[in-house]
Amino acid sequence: MTGRAFVIGYDITDPGRLQRVYRAVCRHAMPLEYSVFLLVGSEADKTTCLEAMEGLIDRRSDDVRCYPLPARGFQGRIGRASLPAGITWTGLPAALA
């Protein structure tokens, strides 16, 4: 594996700031949901991404979270299957699948 995996999520209160933060994070990480991203890289890559966000957020009203994922953690899905039986797609980079 070439790096660690981190989940980055945010809650930005201003629509204009939200768009700027989204574009900045997309330069470093893969979007999974509206404001949840997967970053695969080193601690330095994570720091670079978070520093890019730091200049765009308002610490008084916005919330940014970053969590490291375990190297060999549980990967599962809850809810109705979206693919036919027997087909599994993790949506993760090959380094993590």
Beta strands, then each sheet from edge to edge (+ up, - down):
strand 1: 4-11
strand 2: 30-33
strand 3: 36-41
strand 4: 63-69
sheet 1: 2+ 3- 1+ 4-
end
